[in-house]
Amino acid sequence: MEYQNSIDYAKQMDHEDPLKEYRNRFYFPQKEGHDVIYFCGNSLGLQPKTVKENVDQEIEDWKSLALDAHLDGKNPWFYYHHFVTEKAARLVGGLPTEVVMMNSLTVNLHLMLVSFYRPTANRYKILVEPKPFPSDHYAIESQAKMHGFEPSDVIIELKPDDGEHIVSKEKIISTIEEYKDELALVMMAGVNYYTGQAFDMEEITKAAHAVGANAGFDLAHAAGNLKLNLHDWDVDFAVWCSYKYLNSGPGGVAGAFVHEKHGEDPELKRFAGWWGHNEEERFQMLPGFKPMKGAAGWQISNAPIFPMAIHKASLDIFDEAGMDALCEKRDKLTGYLEYLVNNINKDAGGNYLKIITPEDPKERGCQLSIIMSKNGRDVFDELTKNGVVADWREPDVIRVAPVPSYNTFVDVYRFAEIMRNAMNRN
C-alpha cells in the first residue's frame, strides 16, 4: 500500500473502512474527556457494550430461578458451553466437536500435556520457541518433573537467528529434524508474546508429525488475531485465553482444541471430571468415566456461566465481522503503524528505535514490538501521560497492537505524533 503521513489520509482510510462501525460497540477508557488510544488489546481487550446485558440475564435467572435456571433459564446453564462452541470453532478453524471453552489457559495446557506429552526413555524432549511466555515454560517444566525428567534435559529452546530476535521457519524445521529420534512434542505459541512473530503452524505441525512427535500451540496471542485453520493444519491440540484479542474480560474463560482423530479415542489418557462424562448419563452419578466425544471429553467442571456470558458477547462480534475482514484491516492498520514508526526513526537519525517484529504480514498479527535504543522508559511514560495505553517490556521494548475491531487509522496517526514528540523531548 502507498501510505501517507497525514491526518487527512488517516481520516480518509477510516471513512472507507467497512468495519468502522464496530468501534462503537466497545467501551473506551477516558482521559480528560476523550477516548484513550488503546493499543493494548494484546494484553486485555476492551469491553463489548453487550456484556452487561448478557451477564444481567444470567444474574436475573439466578435471582428468580436459582437451581431451576440450569434447565429453565432463558439460556439453560446445563447446556451453556454449547452456546459458544460453534462460533469459537469457526474462530480457530476447528470442527464444533473439536473445540470447548473451559477453565483458564494454563489449566487447559496442563490437561492437554497430560494427554499429548507421553514421553518414553528415548523420546522425551519438547521443542519450544525462543523466550516462551513464562507460564508455558513453568507448565512444561512441571510436566517434565512429573515424568521423572530434569527440565533442562527435556526442553529444547530455539535460539534466534544471529543478530535477530526472531527464528526462521527453516531453523525451526531443521531443529525438529535434528532431534527427530528424541522429540516427543513441539509446543509453541501461535504468536510470540514478546516479538509478535507469528509461526507457520501448518508447516511446524507437518514437520513434527514427520518425525513422530505431537504438535500443540498456545494461541493466547493468535486467537482473534490470526486466521486459524487448526483442523486442516492437523494440529493435535491447542489452548488459548479469551481476555486479549477476544475481549472477554480479565481471567475470562479459556479454550481448547483437540483434533477429531484424538477426540474420538476414549482410551487416550486424560484427567477426568464429571462435566466431561457422557452428557446423557452425567446425572446418573455412576462410577466409571465415559468421555464425551471430542474436546468436550476433557471438561472437568461445570461451565462458569458469567465468564461464558461475557465471551458470548465477544464471539457474536467476531462471528458477525468475520476473520477475513478483520485480518484485512489488521494488515492495513499495522502496516500503517510500521510505516509511521519507520519514518520517525529515519527522521531521528535511523538508530533510535527498531521494530523486531517480522516485516512480512504473513509472519505477524496486530502487534509491533519496538526496541528503544535510549530513554525507552521515559518515552513510554510520555506516551502514557498523553493518553496512549501500550505495553512496556523490560529492558527496552514497547509493544503496540492496533486492533481492527475497535482501533482506527487516526488512532495510529495520533500515536505516531505523540511518540515523535516524546522522542524529541527525551
N, C-alpha and C positions, 0 to 999 in steps of 0.2 A: 504493500500500500504506500501511497505517497502522502505521508503525514505532513502536517503544518503546525508550526509553533505559534498558534494564535488562539485567543479566546473565541473568536468568530468561527474558526474551524471546529473547535470543540463543541460549540453550541449547534452548529450545523449537523455534526455527527449525531448528537443527541436527538435532534429534531427528526433525523432519518432512521433512528433506532427502532426496529419493530418491537423491541421488548421494553420500551421506555416506561410504559405504564406500570410495570411490575415494581418499580421503586416505591410507588405509593402504597404498596401492600406490606411495607415494613415500617417499624418504628426506628427512628434515629436518635441517639443521644444528642443533647443540645449543648452548645457553648455560646454564651452571650446571645441567646435567642435564635441561633442558626444551627442547622444540621452540621454535625462534625463531618470531616472527611474520613469515613470509616473504611480503612484498608486492612482490617484485622479479622476478616472472615475466615482466615486460615487458623485462627485460634478460637474465636467464638462468633458465630453468625448472629445477625440481627434477628429480632423477634417479629415473626409474621403477625399481622394485625388480627388474624382469625384465631390465634392461640387462645385468647381469653374465652371466646365463645365456645371453643371445643372443650376446654377444661371446665368451664362453668356448667356445661351439660352433664359431665360426669359427677361434679360436685352436687348438682341438683338431684341426680339419680341416687347418689349415695345418701343424701339427706332424706329423700322421700321414699326410697325403696329399700335401702340398706342391702341386706343379703340378696333380696329378690332381683336386684339390678344385674346379677350375674346372668340371668336368663330373660328378665322382663324389662330391662332398661332400653332406652332408645337405641343404644349401641351395646348389646349384651356383652358383659365383661368376659364371659366364658369363651367367647369367640373373638375377642378384641384384636388379638395378634393377626387374625385373618384379614382384618380391615385394612391393614397396611402392607400385606405381603405382596400383592400383585404390583403395586406401584414401586415398592422397594426393589422387587425383582427387575422391573423394567429399568430402573435407575442403574443397576450394576450389570445388566445384561445376563441375567440368570432366569431359569425357569421358576415359576412360583414355588414349586416343591423344593427348590434348591436354596431358598432364602428364608431366614427367620429373623425377627427383631427380638432381642432378649438381652438381659444383663448389661454389663459395661464392656468396653473394648478388651481390656486386658483379661478379664474373666473369660470372655469368649476365646481369646487367644490361647489361654491355658486349656480350655476344653478341646480346642482343635489340636493342640500339641499332644494331648493325651492320645488322640486317635491317629494322628498322622506323623508323629515322631516316635517310631518303633525301632530303636537302634539295636544293632547286633554287635558282636565283638569286633567285627571288621568294618561294618558300615554304620557309622555313628556321628559323623560330622554334619554341621549345619552351616551353610553359607549365608552371610548377612551382608547388607550394604555398608558403605563407609558411614560411620557415625550414625547408627540406627537410633531411633528415639529411645531414651533410657528405659522406659517401661518395657519395651520389647526385649531389650537386652537383659533386663532383670528376669523376665519370664523365661527366656531361653536358658539363662544361667541356672535357674532353679530347676527347670525340667532336666537339664543335663545331670545335675546333682541327684535328682530323684532316681535316675537310672544308674547311679554309681560312677559317673564320669566327672572329671575335672573340667569346668567350663573352658579353661584355656586349651584343653585338648580337643574340645568339641567345636568351638566357634571359630570359623574362618571369616575374618572381616576383610572385605575387599578394600584395597587401597586406591585412592585417586590416581589418575594418570600423572606422570611427572609434571610438576608446575601447575596442576589443575586442582579444582575442588570436586570435580565430578569424575565418574568412572565410565568408560566407554562400554557400549554393548559388547564389543568384541572382547574386551578384557573379562567381562562377566562370563561370557560363553566359554572362553579359554580356561578360566579358573574352574568352572564346572567340569570341563573335560580333564583338567589336571588332577582333580580329586575324585574322578569317576568311580573308583573302586571303594572309596571311603565315605562318600556323600550319602546321607540319609534324607536330607531335607534342604531345599532352598527356601529361605524365609526372609523376604524383603518387603519394604514399603512399596506401594504403588508410586508415591511421590515422596522423596526425602524431605523431611520437615525443615532441615537446615538450609540446603542448597536450592530446593524447589525442583530438583531434577526428577522428571518422570521416566520410569523404567519401562522397557518393552516387555510387558508381562507375557505376551504370547510367545515371543522367542525364548525368553528365560524358561518358561514352562516346558516348551519343546525340548530344550537342552537338558533340563533336569530329568524329564521322563526318559530321554535317550540313554542316560547313564543309570537309570533305575532308582532315581530319587523322587520324592514328592515335591510339589511346589505350592507354597502358600504365600499370601500377601496381606499386609496391613494397609488398608485403604483409608486410613484416617484423613489423609490429605489428598485422596484421589476421588472418593465417593462424592458426587455432586460437583466435581471439579473437572474430571476427565470423562470422556465417552468410554464406557467399560463394556466388555463382552465376555464375561467370565466363563459362561458355558461354552461358547465357541472356542475360546482360548484353551479349554481343557484344564483350567486351574483346579487343583484339588480342593483347596479351601481358601477362604478369605474372611477377614474381620474388619469392622470399621466402627467408628463412633458417629454420632449424629449431631454433635454440637458445633462443628466447624462449618464447613460449606453447606451442611444440611440444616442449619438454622433451627435446631430442635432443643435448645436450652442447655445450660450448664449441667453436666452429668447426664445428659439425655440418653435414652435407650440406645443400645448399640445393635449392630447387625452381624450376621454370619451367613456365609455361603458354603455349601457343601455340594460338590458336583454330584449329579444324579448317579453316577457309577458307584459312588461310595454310599450315598443316601439310601440306596436300595439294598444295602448289605446290613441286615440286622445283627450279624456276628462281629461287625467292626467294633473294636474295643472303644469304650467311651465311659465318661462319668454320667450316671443316670439320675434322673429326678422325675417326680410324678407328672410334671407337665409335658414331658417327652414321651410318656406312656400312651399307648393307643387311646385316642380320644374317646372312642366308643365304649371303652371299658374302664376309663380312668376312675370313675366314681364307684366302681365295684370294690375298690380298695383291696385288691388281691395281691399277693406276693408274686414275684416273677415278672421282671421288666420286659414289656413288649414295645419296642420303639415305634413311634410314628414313622411313616416313610418320609424320606427326605431330611432336610435340615431341621425340621420340627422335632425330629427324634433326639436332638441334642439339647432341647429345652430342659431346664432344671425346675424352675418355679413359675408360679402364676405370672402373667404379663403385668408389668407396672402400668396401671391404667392411665394415670395422669401424664407421665412421660410419653406414653403411646399417643395420647390425645394431642399433645404438642407436636409430636413427629408427624402425625396425620395431617396437621395443618400445613406443615412444610412440604410434605410429599405431594399434596394437592397442587401446590405451586409448580414444583418441578415437573409433575406429570402434564400439567397444562402447557407450560412453556416448552418443554422438550429439551433433551440434552443436546441435540444437534444445533438448535438455535442458540442455546446458552454457550456452547463451545465456540460457535462462530463469533459471537460478540466477545467472548473471553479473549480470543486471539487478537481481536482488534484493540480491545482495551489495554491488554498487557503489552502489545506491540507499540501502542502509543506511549505508554509509560516508559518503555525501553528507549524509544526514540528521544523523548524529552530528557531522560536521565543522561543519555549519552551526549546530548547537546550541552547539558550543564557541565559535564565532565570535560568536554572539549574546551568550553569557554574558561574553565578553571585551570587549564594547562595540560589536561589529559591524564593526570596521575592522582587526582583527589579521590576518586571512587572507581569501583569495578563491580560490574554485575557478574556474579559467579553462577547464576542460573543459565542453562543452555540457551543459545540463541535460537535454535530450531524450535518453532512452536510445537512440533510433534514430541519434543522431549521436555515439555514443561506444561504447567497449568496456568492458574492465575498469578501465582506468586513470582516475584523477583526478589532475590537476596542480594543486597548491595554491601560490599565491603568498603568501609570508610578508612582511608589511609591516615587520617588525622582528625582529631576532635569529633570523632563519631558520636560519642555520647552527648556532647554539647549540641551537635546538630539535631540529634534525635529529641533532646529535651526542648529545643526551639520549635521543632515540628509540633510537639505535644502542646506547647503553650499557644500555638496558633491554630488549634482545633483539628489536628491530624491525629487519628488513632492508628498507629502502626505497631511494630514489634521490634524490640531490641534484643539481640542475642550476643552474649559475650563471646569473644572480646571486642568485635568490631563490625558486626553485621546488623543492618536494618532490613527487616523482612516486610515487604509491601505486597498486598494482594487485593487488587481491584476485582470485585465480584460482579459478574454480569447481571445477576438478578436484581441488584439494587444500586450498583455504582454507575457513574456516568463519565463521559469524556471530559466534562467540565470539572468533575472531581479530580481527574488525573491532571488536567492542566493546572488547577489551583494548587495541588500538591507540589508539582514541579516548581511553581513560582515561589512557594513558601520554602521549599528546600534550597532553591538558588539563593534566596535572601539569607537563609540560615547559614549557608556555607560562606557567604560573603562576610557575615558578621563573626564567623569563627575561624 
